[in-house]
Amino acid sequence: MAKFTFNMPDIGEGIAEAEIVQWHKQVGDTVSEDEEFVDMMTDKATVPMESPVTGKIVEIAGGEGDMVSIGSMLVVIEVEGEVPDDVAEENEAAADAAPAPAPAPKDRDVEKRIEVENPDPSDADDAMAADPSPPPAPAPTPTPAPAASSVKVLASPAVRKRAKELGVDLGQVKPSEEGRVRHGDLDQFLSYSDGFGAAAPTRADEAKKVIGMRRRIAENMAASKRNIPHFSYVEECDVTELEALRAQLNANKGEGAGSRPKLTILPLLITAICKTLPDFPMINARYDDEAGVVTRHGAVNLGMAAQTDAGLMVPVIKNAQAKNLWQLANEITRLAEAARNGTARSEEMQGGTLTVTSLGPLGGVATTPVINRPEVAIIGPNRIIERPMYVSDGNGGERIEKRKLMNISISCDHRVVDGWDAASFVQALKKLLEAPALILVS
């Protein structure tokens, strides 16, 4: 028997470490050659690791959420016989390919935090000698719970029985008249007591480690809010005609193998966005704040926020401006499904220049979405609602008519986009959405 140490390989994305997301095998389990035994997450994607040998796992690098450096031990496998030379050489190469450690941060705040977290022991001794800490105060003696009241209470047997079933001390219930506790007094006591009419039973607290995609989302959102001065703008759009156009297109999409996909409002919105962006290049941009460079992109690589079991993911529709409505509908469906089932490729999850986030029928009245850094804007369509509105009657007057209305929200990076730019962009977008025939004009 020989022990084979499988080192974390360099997966070619310029990373220094990866996070353990899920073990498919544990110590004592047998793993076969080419069998997936752990999922590792990098900054860009989740990558399954396959065993190069068959054997029994005798050691693993850590638990879910732990980080493993490139080239360091990931798992030790006990194998029969000798490990093939090509496997051993490849594994040694992985260990040799470990990147050099990153230089220490230069941020003064970081240095201060290090000083606080790692004080000089001699300083601590001096402080102790100059100002010795007082001894800790003794722990307070717990106050015993009050015993049940021994006061004689006037109440009928039915009230006493009900109070006993409810666990209520009748001595705590204030009688309303004649000093006798009645059912109404008991009801009033219960209405002001904790737990009366509770919507659901109290559940125990649950501590859940934030790992994998959930941790990545938390880090990205925190970095976005910490580094980007957000501002949001919301406008109401009348999408009655847009919805009528969508219904007409779906009614004539054809049947069978040659049919077109059913359209949601999202392909129409994306097409309108792509037609509006050439006049507002500051919206379709990315800001490298370290280099101090804003890149205004010609192509629209549109990120599409998709909710998955693992959390929010943002696959990217590449060159959205070059696709028609039905191509967009197919790409939206394909990417959303790939994100949900974990088959989205790394290149499909990066390179976005602008993001659209939609909660569909849960969209609410208005949203203030968080920008997907390093992009500088994110657009959020909200729920369509029907409401009476004054419209022209064609004769110089007005009439009340039921219309379909939707709010468009946009959040922008105020370092790059001015409020006037954002408002002007949304107003131009609104013009297309309210006159949807213009969306289909080349």
Residue pairs with C-beta under 8 A, 6 or more apart in sequence:
1 78
1 79
1 80
2 78
2 79
2 80
2 81
2 82
2 83
3 58
3 76
3 77
3 78
3 79
4 53
4 55
4 76
4 77
4 78
4 79
4 83
4 87
4 88
4 91
5 73
5 75
5 76
5 91
6 49
6 51
6 52
6 53
6 73
6 74
6 75
6 76
6 77
6 91
7 71
7 72
7 73
7 74
7 91
7 92
7 94
7 95
8 18
8 40
8 61
8 68
8 69
8 70
8 71
8 72
8 73
8 74
8 94
9 49
9 70
9 94
9 97
10 70
10 71
10 94
10 97
10 98
10 99
11 18
11 42
11 47
13 42
13 43
13 44
13 45
13 346
15 42
15 43
15 44
15 70
16 69
16 70
16 99
16 101
16 102
17 67
17 68
17 69
17 70
18 40
18 41
18 42
18 47
18 67
18 68
18 70
19 40
19 41
19 42
19 65
19 66
19 67
19 68
19 211
19 212
19 215
20 38
20 39
20 40
20 61
20 62
20 63
20 64
20 65
20 66
20 67
20 68
20 211
21 38
21 39
21 40
21 41
21 46
21 64
21 211
21 212
21 213
22 38
22 39
22 64
22 212
23 37
23 38
23 60
23 64
24 36
24 37
24 38
24 39
25 31
25 35
25 37
25 38
25 57
26 57
26 60
27 57
27 58
27 59
27 60
28 56
28 57
28 58
29 56
29 57
30 54
30 55
30 56
30 57
31 37
31 51
31 54
31 55
31 56
31 57
31 77
32 51
32 54
33 51
33 52
33 53
33 54
34 50
34 51
34 52
35 50
35 51
36 48
36 49
36 50
37 49
37 50
37 51
37 57
37 75
38 48
38 49
38 60
38 74
38 75
39 46
39 47
39 48
39 49
40 46
40 47
40 48
40 49
40 68
41 47
41 212
41 213
41 216
43 216
44 346
44 349
44 350
45 344
45 345
45 346
45 349
46 212
46 213
46 342
49 74
51 75
51 77
52 87
52 90
52 91
53 77
53 79
53 83
53 84
53 87
54 79
55 77
55 78
55 79
55 80
56 77
56 78
57 75
57 76
57 77
57 78
58 76
58 77
58 78
59 73
59 75
59 76
60 74
60 75
60 76
61 68
61 72
61 73
61 74
61 75
62 68
64 209
64 211
64 212
65 209
65 210
65 211
65 212
65 215
68 74
69 98
70 94
70 97
70 98
70 99
71 94
71 95
71 96
71 97
71 98
71 99
72 95
72 98
105 111
148 169
148 171
149 169
149 170
149 171
149 172
150 171
151 171
153 170
153 171
153 173
153 181
154 175
154 178
154 179
154 180
154 181
155 163
155 170
155 180
155 181
155 182
156 180
156 182
158 183
159 170
159 181
159 182
159 183
159 186
160 170
162 183
162 186
163 169
163 170
163 173
163 181
163 186
166 186
166 190
168 186
168 189
168 190
170 181
170 186
172 189
173 181
173 185
173 186
173 189
174 185
174 189
175 181
175 182
175 185
176 182
176 184
176 185
176 188
190 196
191 197
210 218
212 310
213 308
213 310
213 311
213 313
214 310
214 311
216 311
217 311
217 312
220 372
220 373
221 370
223 373
224 370
224 371
224 372
224 373
225 370
227 289
227 373
228 371
228 373
228 413
228 415
229 413
229 414
229 415
230 368
230 370
230 371
230 411
230 412
230 413
230 414
231 411
231 412
231 414
231 419
231 422
232 368
232 369
232 409
232 410
232 411
232 412
233 409
233 410
233 412
233 419
233 422
233 423
233 426
234 366
234 407
234 408
234 409
234 410
235 407
235 408
235 423
235 426
235 427
235 430
236 405
236 406
236 407
237 405
237 406
237 407
237 408
237 430
237 433
237 434
238 389
238 403
238 404
238 405
238 434
239 265
239 384
239 404
239 405
239 406
239 433
239 434
240 403
240 404
241 434
241 435
241 436
242 265
242 268
242 433
242 434
242 436
243 265
243 384
243 404
245 268
245 436
245 437
246 263
246 264
246 265
246 268
249 263
249 325
250 262
250 263
253 259
253 260
253 261
253 262
253 263
254 260
260 326
260 329
261 326
261 329
261 330
261 333
262 329
263 325
263 326
263 329
264 329
264 332
265 381
265 384
265 406
266 304
266 328
266 329
266 332
266 356
266 358
266 381
267 325
267 326
267 328
267 329
267 332
268 325
268 433
268 436
268 439
269 356
269 381
269 433
270 302
270 317
270 320
270 328
270 356
271 324
271 325
271 328
271 439
272 429
272 432
272 433
272 439
273 300
273 302
273 354
273 356
273 379
273 429
274 300
274 302
274 320
274 321
275 432
275 438
275 439
276 425
276 428
276 429
276 432
277 283
277 284
277 300
277 321
277 354
277 425
279 425
279 428
280 421
280 424
280 425
280 428
281 296
281 297
282 294
282 296
282 376
282 416
282 417
282 421
283 354
283 376
283 377
283 412
283 417
283 421
283 422
283 425
284 296
284 297
284 300
284 353
284 354
284 377
285 294
285 295
285 296
285 297
285 353
285 375
285 376
285 377
285 416
286 294
286 295
286 297
286 353
286 374
286 375
286 376
287 293
287 294
287 295
287 374
287 375
287 376
287 413
287 415
287 416
288 294
288 295
288 374
289 374
289 415
294 376
294 416
297 353
299 318
299 319
299 321
299 322
299 353
300 319
300 320
300 321
300 353
300 354
301 316
301 317
301 318
301 319
301 320
301 351
301 352
301 353
301 354
302 316
302 317
302 320
302 352
302 353
302 354
302 355
302 356
303 314
303 315
303 316
303 317
303 352
303 354
303 355
303 356
303 372
303 375
304 314
304 315
304 316
304 317
304 332
304 335
304 336
304 355
304 356
305 312
305 313
305 314
305 355
305 356
305 357
305 358
305 372
306 312
306 313
306 314
306 315
306 335
306 336
306 339
306 340
308 339
308 340
309 340
310 342
313 339
313 344
313 349
314 349
314 352
314 355
314 372
315 335
315 336
315 338
315 339
315 344
315 348
315 349
316 335
316 348
316 349
316 350
316 351
316 352
317 323
317 328
317 331
317 332
317 335
318 351
320 328
323 331
335 344
335 348
338 344
338 345
338 348
339 349
352 372
352 375
353 375
354 375
354 377
354 378
354 379
355 369
355 371
355 372
355 375
355 377
355 378
355 379
356 378
356 379
356 380
356 381
357 367
357 369
357 378
357 379
357 380
358 380
358 381
359 367
359 382
359 383
361 383
362 383
363 380
363 381
363 382
363 383
364 382
364 383
365 382
365 383
365 407
366 382
366 407
366 409
367 380
367 382
367 409
368 409
368 411
369 378
369 379
369 380
369 409
369 411
370 378
370 411
371 377
371 378
371 411
371 412
371 413
372 378
376 412
376 413
376 415
376 416
376 417
377 410
377 411
377 412
377 413
377 417
377 422
378 410
378 411
379 408
379 409
379 410
380 408
380 409
380 410
380 411
381 406
381 407
381 408
381 409
382 406
382 407
382 408
382 409
383 406
384 404
384 405
384 406
385 404
385 405
385 406
386 402
386 403
386 404
386 405
387 402
387 403
387 405
388 400
388 401
388 402
388 403
389 400
389 401
389 402
389 403
389 405
390 398
390 399
390 400
390 401
391 398
391 399
391 400
391 401
391 403
392 398
392 399
393 399
406 433
408 426
408 429
408 430
408 433
410 422
410 425
410 426
412 421
412 422
431 438
432 438
432 439
433 439
